[in-house]
Amino acid sequence: PRSQSQWPSSSAVANTLSISFPNLRSDEIMAAMPNVAVSAGAACHGGGPVASKVLKAMGLPDYLALGTLRISLGRMTTQEEVDFGAEKIAKAALLVRDRKKL
């Protein structure tokens, strides 16, 4: 599905990615990929089907804020782990999107 990064690359933290899946919910995406550790919304967001106050303050509309995943990498994260996570996130987002069509 379509996705959108939330930070301009010039101001982003090097190990963190915030990505939104329009009109999907991050909690549903996370439930579809239990073996990948990500968080919903922003660092100070408690999760659940409520848009992060931080993302809302950044100007994100609900249709993007509710579908935002925060992905952080560590110094020891391997390319193989990144590729695995990216594949699982994409498949989970597609699954959630396809469920909405039913």
Backbone bond lengths (Angstrom), bond angles and torsions (degrees), N, CA, C in turn:
res aa  C-N    CA-C-N  psi(-1)  N-CA   C-N-CA  omega(-1)  CA-C   N-CA-C  phi
1 P - - - 1.463 - - 1.522 110.94 -
2 R 1.290 115.05 165.75 1.456 120.47 177.92 1.530 109.63 -65.77
3 S 1.319 117.10 144.02 1.462 121.52 176.63 1.522 108.51 -141.47
4 Q 1.344 114.98 167.01 1.455 119.86 -176.77 1.516 109.15 -147.50
5 S 1.329 117.55 128.59 1.456 122.12 175.19 1.525 108.50 -76.08
6 Q 1.334 116.88 146.21 1.463 119.99 -174.67 1.516 115.79 -99.71
7 W 1.313 119.95 -16.12 1.458 120.20 -178.65 1.523 109.87 -112.38
8 P 1.319 116.75 139.32 1.467 118.18 170.60 1.528 108.19 -64.55
9 S 1.317 118.78 140.86 1.460 121.31 -175.04 1.527 112.54 -58.97
10 S 1.306 118.37 -27.57 1.463 120.62 -178.89 1.523 112.97 -71.10
11 S 1.341 118.09 -23.65 1.464 119.88 -178.47 1.524 112.54 -113.88
12 A 1.309 117.90 7.01 1.458 121.68 -177.83 1.521 111.26 -79.77
13 V 1.334 115.05 149.38 1.457 120.98 171.06 1.523 105.87 -75.97
14 A 1.310 117.68 134.14 1.459 122.12 -170.76 1.525 114.72 -59.57
15 N 1.326 118.32 -28.66 1.465 119.90 -175.92 1.527 113.45 -103.91
16 T 1.313 117.99 8.54 1.461 120.72 -173.82 1.524 110.59 -127.72
17 L 1.320 114.83 136.39 1.459 121.48 177.67 1.520 108.71 -127.77
18 S 1.301 116.67 132.49 1.451 122.64 173.39 1.525 106.65 -113.47
19 I 1.316 115.92 118.64 1.462 120.59 -175.55 1.526 109.47 -130.15
20 S 1.323 115.33 135.77 1.466 121.13 -178.12 1.519 110.96 -110.99
21 F 1.307 115.10 142.02 1.458 122.89 173.88 1.531 106.21 -113.54
22 P 1.335 117.48 103.13 1.466 121.11 -174.78 1.527 112.80 -54.26
23 N 1.323 114.57 134.95 1.461 124.22 174.88 1.526 114.22 64.94
24 L 1.340 117.00 15.02 1.462 121.01 172.19 1.520 107.91 -114.37
25 R 1.327 116.72 164.63 1.470 120.97 178.50 1.517 109.74 -109.61
26 S 1.319 115.10 131.97 1.461 120.56 -177.48 1.523 112.05 -62.14
27 D 1.331 118.45 -35.58 1.467 119.49 179.91 1.527 111.17 -64.70
28 E 1.318 117.82 -34.60 1.460 121.22 177.41 1.530 111.42 -71.60
29 I 1.326 116.97 -38.07 1.466 120.59 177.19 1.528 109.12 -64.13
30 M 1.333 117.08 -45.34 1.461 120.64 -179.70 1.528 111.40 -63.03
31 A 1.315 117.65 -38.20 1.468 121.21 178.87 1.524 111.17 -64.90
32 A 1.323 117.13 -28.18 1.467 121.67 -179.27 1.532 112.66 -82.55
33 M 1.315 117.22 -2.01 1.477 120.77 179.41 1.532 109.75 -143.38
34 P 1.325 116.90 66.98 1.467 120.61 -174.98 1.528 114.61 -63.67
35 N 1.310 118.78 -15.44 1.466 121.26 -178.51 1.532 113.20 -96.30
36 V 1.347 117.12 13.29 1.466 121.93 176.32 1.522 107.85 -124.21
37 A 1.324 116.95 126.35 1.461 121.98 -178.00 1.527 110.59 -93.54
38 V 1.311 116.03 109.49 1.463 124.05 174.20 1.520 106.42 -138.48
39 S 1.307 117.27 173.79 1.459 119.98 175.70 1.522 109.21 -126.16
40 A 1.317 114.07 163.06 1.462 120.70 179.54 1.525 109.12 -90.00
41 G 1.308 116.62 137.74 1.454 121.01 171.70 1.509 114.81 69.69
42 A 1.329 116.08 -125.28 1.459 122.54 -175.46 1.521 110.22 -111.50
43 A 1.317 116.31 170.94 1.466 121.64 -176.58 1.523 112.25 -58.25
44 C 1.307 118.21 -32.15 1.457 120.29 -177.29 1.524 111.99 -103.76
45 H 1.309 116.33 29.90 1.461 121.81 179.47 1.515 109.29 -105.44
46 G 1.333 116.67 135.86 1.453 121.33 -176.38 1.504 115.05 -83.20
47 G 1.304 119.71 -4.99 1.458 121.70 -179.55 1.511 111.45 92.00
48 G 1.307 115.44 -175.97 1.456 120.11 -179.27 1.505 111.83 88.70
49 P 1.330 115.90 174.95 1.473 120.41 -174.45 1.531 114.25 -83.38
50 V 1.318 117.20 42.29 1.464 122.38 176.20 1.521 106.89 -124.03
51 A 1.307 116.62 134.22 1.464 120.63 -179.18 1.526 110.61 -63.47
52 S 1.322 115.91 137.94 1.457 122.26 177.52 1.524 110.63 -59.48
53 K 1.329 117.04 133.13 1.463 121.09 177.42 1.522 110.93 -63.13
54 V 1.337 116.57 -33.36 1.467 120.66 178.97 1.528 109.70 -65.49
55 L 1.325 116.91 -48.29 1.460 119.69 179.64 1.519 111.40 -64.84
56 K 1.316 117.59 -37.10 1.471 120.73 176.60 1.533 110.00 -64.21
57 A 1.342 117.49 -41.29 1.469 121.11 178.74 1.524 111.36 -64.73
58 M 1.333 116.41 -26.78 1.471 120.87 176.96 1.520 111.54 -78.50
59 G 1.341 116.30 -4.73 1.456 120.34 177.14 1.518 115.10 96.73
60 L 1.335 118.20 7.67 1.463 119.65 179.35 1.526 110.09 -74.57
61 P 1.318 117.27 132.48 1.461 120.25 174.80 1.533 109.24 -73.14
62 D 1.322 116.83 160.38 1.459 121.66 -177.99 1.527 112.59 -54.16
63 Y 1.328 117.93 -39.20 1.464 119.72 -175.93 1.529 112.01 -63.20
64 L 1.347 118.42 -21.38 1.457 122.28 174.09 1.532 111.57 -97.42
65 A 1.325 116.79 -44.25 1.467 120.91 -176.05 1.525 111.79 -61.18
66 L 1.323 117.63 -38.70 1.464 120.58 -178.94 1.526 112.38 -68.82
67 G 1.316 118.05 -21.59 1.458 121.89 -178.76 1.510 113.63 -107.78
68 T 1.338 117.45 26.31 1.459 120.84 -176.88 1.521 111.85 -95.56
69 L 1.319 115.18 131.50 1.461 122.80 173.70 1.520 108.58 -110.15
70 R 1.320 115.56 141.24 1.471 121.61 175.82 1.524 106.63 -109.80
71 I 1.320 116.14 122.03 1.457 122.41 -175.57 1.527 107.99 -118.59
72 S 1.321 116.09 125.64 1.460 120.63 178.76 1.524 109.59 -121.43
73 L 1.316 115.46 141.93 1.460 121.98 178.44 1.519 109.26 -114.62
74 G 1.317 115.46 149.44 1.462 120.84 176.48 1.510 111.04 -104.49
75 R 1.308 115.63 171.64 1.458 121.22 -179.90 1.524 111.85 -60.30
76 M 1.319 116.40 -29.85 1.458 120.87 -176.44 1.537 112.66 -94.93
77 T 1.319 118.10 1.78 1.466 120.94 178.97 1.529 109.27 -65.29
78 T 1.330 116.14 130.90 1.465 120.47 -178.41 1.525 111.05 -94.29
79 Q 1.317 115.85 161.86 1.467 120.92 175.27 1.519 110.13 -60.12
80 E 1.324 116.93 -37.03 1.464 121.15 178.45 1.534 110.75 -61.34
81 E 1.319 117.35 -40.63 1.466 121.21 178.43 1.527 111.19 -67.93
82 V 1.319 116.98 -38.87 1.466 121.02 177.08 1.527 110.03 -62.44
83 D 1.323 116.52 -47.37 1.467 120.90 179.37 1.533 111.13 -62.10
84 F 1.337 116.98 -42.57 1.457 121.74 178.08 1.530 110.13 -59.67
85 G 1.332 116.55 -49.02 1.459 121.21 -179.57 1.513 112.48 -62.17
86 A 1.323 116.67 -43.53 1.468 120.49 -179.95 1.524 110.83 -61.40
87 E 1.323 116.26 -43.20 1.465 120.00 179.05 1.530 111.43 -64.00
88 K 1.332 116.64 -43.71 1.473 120.56 -179.05 1.529 111.19 -66.91
89 I 1.321 117.45 -39.54 1.465 120.81 178.63 1.520 110.14 -64.04
90 A 1.321 117.18 -46.17 1.471 120.52 179.65 1.526 110.93 -61.28
91 K 1.327 117.17 -44.67 1.474 120.44 179.85 1.521 111.47 -65.08
92 A 1.333 117.04 -40.37 1.460 120.34 179.45 1.527 111.24 -65.41
93 A 1.332 117.05 -42.18 1.469 120.32 178.62 1.528 110.86 -63.84
94 L 1.335 116.53 -40.52 1.469 119.75 176.58 1.524 111.06 -62.96
95 L 1.315 117.38 -42.22 1.464 121.74 179.16 1.523 110.81 -60.82
96 V 1.329 116.65 -46.82 1.469 120.85 179.48 1.524 110.64 -63.67
97 R 1.316 116.22 -43.22 1.474 120.06 178.02 1.526 111.02 -60.48
98 D 1.332 116.74 -45.13 1.468 120.27 -178.39 1.527 111.81 -67.10
99 R 1.330 117.78 -33.32 1.475 121.28 176.58 1.529 110.87 -63.91
100 K 1.325 115.96 -35.58 1.475 119.95 -179.09 1.523 111.50 -66.06
101 K 1.338 116.41 -25.67 1.454 120.29 -178.16 1.526 112.33 -76.11
102 L 1.327 116.84 -18.16 1.480 119.96 -177.41 1.504 112.46 -71.51
